[in-house]
Amino acid sequence: MVPLGHRGETDQPWGHTADRRPIPPGLHADNAPVLGPAGRVHSTLRDWARFIALSLRGARGEEDRAA
């Protein structure tokens, strides 16, 4: 899986190195595959917000209203 974004554009946030140099999108711009369960999620900000809202409703014991 390749991180979102396109080389030469700033259509998505780019990662960075420890010394704050940007890492352009590409095959080696993502976290290592071993971190998949914790750090290789790729989604739009809108979809991420929907996921967080659903998680917060669940934490409050509310049911999913989207069903």
N, C-alpha and C positions, 0 to 999 in steps of 0.2 A: 504494500500500500504506500502510495506517495502522499506526503503532506499536501494539504490544500494550498492553493496559490500558484502563481505562474512566475517563472523566472523573468526578470525585467519589469515586473509590475508589483505594485503594493496593494493587491486586491485582498490579501489575508495577512494577518500578523506573521512575521518571520521569527524563527528561533534565534538564539544568539549564543556565542561562546562565553566562557567564564570571564574573558576580558572585554566583553560587550561588542564583539564584532558580529554583524548579522550573518546568518546562514541562509543562503538562498534556497528556495524550494528545490527538491530533488530527492533522489534515492537515499542519500546519506544525511538528509536534514532532519530525520525523525529520531525519536528515542530508539534504543536498541530493542529488538523484538522480545527479549526477555522481560521488558517492562510493559508488554502488551496489556496485561490485566489492569495496570495502574496508570499508564501514561501514553497510550497511543490512540486516543479517541480523536476522531476528526468529525466535526459537525459545524453547522452554521451557528452563529450566536443565538439566533431565534430558536433553533432546535435544542441547543444547550439550555436556554432559559426555560423551555417547556419541560425538559427533563428535571431541572432543579425544582420547578414549581410542583411537579408531580411528586418528587421525593419529599418536599416539605409538607404537602397534603398528607402523604402517607405517614410521616413522622407525627403529625397531629391526630392520626387515626381517622382521617377523612377518606372517603372512597373516591375513586377516579370518576370524574364526571364526564369523561370523553368516551366512555364505553357505549 
